[in-house]
Amino acid sequence: MIRNYLPDDYAKVMEVFRLNVPQFFASKEEADLTDYLKEHGESYYVIEVKGEIIGAGGHHYPLPGVGRLSWDFFRPEVQGKGWGRKLINHSLDEIRSKKHVKRLEVWTSQQSYQFYAKFGFNVHRVEKDFWAKGFDLYHMEMIADKIQRPAFF
């Protein structure tokens, strides 16, 4: 079940985040995630299965007319099973409901950019070692009315 993030979820969300270090995130990004949750927790979600948080992710609005997907990650054992698609579609539906949003973006890395491309995001720019050594920024964008909802990968 996808539900809104609650402050009481913090420890479990961080536990899932740490399971993705160093494959998808640098350990130094943990502080950034903590700050993000404090500032944007109202548009962050968790996926809970049998009382266990298996993944999390959300979105925010960094500029007028722009929606950005942020901090999507899952327990390694559930990756590739469709949960990411469900969570991204949930965030995209929320963003699409805001009529002021004209452009969507995601800032990701070389480990994940192909996942977002399946939704219609295109690479706008790449910046080497942006997140940390060996973690490049893939800034991806999409026009809001071009949102794709892939049924499966």
N, C-alpha and C positions, 0 to 999 in steps of 0.2 A: 504494500500500500504506500502510495506517495502522500506525504503529509508535510505541513509546514514545520520548519526547524524551530525548536524551542531551546532556550538557554540550557535547560537540563540535558540536552543531547550533546553538549560540547565535548565531554570526555570521550564518548563513543565515536563521534565524528572525527576527532583527532586520532583515535585509535585506527580507524579505517584509513585516514590520510597517511599515517606512518607506515601502513602496510604497502603503500605505493611509493615509498622512498627506498632506494634511489632510482627505481625504474622509470617513474613518471614525474617525480618532483625532487627537488633538492631539499635537504633537511632544513636549510636556512629559510625556506618558504613557510615554515610552520607559523612564524610570527606574523607573516602577511595574511595567512588564513585567519588567524585569531582576530586581527584588526578588521578584516573583511566581515567576519561574522558579527562583530560588534556594530559595524556601520550598516550592513545590508542584510542582517538576519531575517528581516521581514519578507524578503523575496528569495529565501534559501529553503531548500526542501531536503527531506531524507526519504529514503525508501526503507521501509521496515517490513521484514518477513518473519513471521512467528516471533515477534517481539524483539528481533535483532536488527539493528541498523546495518544494512549491507552496502549502502551507497548514499551519496549526497551530491548536491549541486544546485545552482541557482542562477540568478541574473540580477542586473541592476541597470541603472540609466545614468551613465557617466557624463553625458552631454545632452542638451535638448535634441530630441528626435532620434536618439541612439539607444538601442538596447544591447546589452552585452552579456553573453553567457559566461559564467565564472565558476571555477572551483568544482568541477565535476570529477568524481572518483568513486571507485567501488572496491569491495573486498576482492582480492585476486581470484578467489575460487568462483566468483559469479560473473567475472568479466567475460564478454563474448556470448552471453546468454539472453541478450535483449533488454536488460534493465537500463542500460545507458540510453538506448533509443527511447524507451518509455519516459525517462526523466527529461531528456532533451525535448521531446515532443511536448511534455507538460510545460516546461519553461517557454518554449516557442509559442504555445497557445496563450500563455499569460501575457507575453510580450505583444503578440498579435492583437490582443484585446485592447491595447492602448493605442488609440487612433493616432496619437502624436508621433509614434515611432515610425520612422521612414527607413532606417538602416539598422541592420543587426551586425554584430561583430563578436568574435571570440579571439582571445589572445591565448594561444596554446603553444605546444612545442612540436618538435619533429616526431615525437613518439605518438602524438594523437591527432595531428592535423588531418589525416586521411579519414578518420572517423567523422569529423565535422563536415568534410567535403561531401559525404553522403547525404547531408541535409541541404546542400546547395551553397555552402560557404566556399568562397574562392580566396586563395592566398593573395593578400594585398602587398605584404612586405615580409621579409625575413631579417632578423637581427641576431647575429651570432653571439652566443654566450650571454644572452639578455637576462635570463632567470638566474643562471649560475654557470660555471664552467661546464661546457658540454650540453647545456640546456638552452637551445635557440628559441627565440620568439618567432612564432608564425602568427602574424596578425591577419585574420581572415574576416571577410565581409560578405554581406548579402543584402540586397534590397528587400525590405520587409514584405512586399507583396509577392516575392519569389520563394517564400518558405516552402520547402519540400518536406513531406512526411513519409519517409521510406517505410514501407510495411515490414520489410525485413532486409537483412544484409546478406 
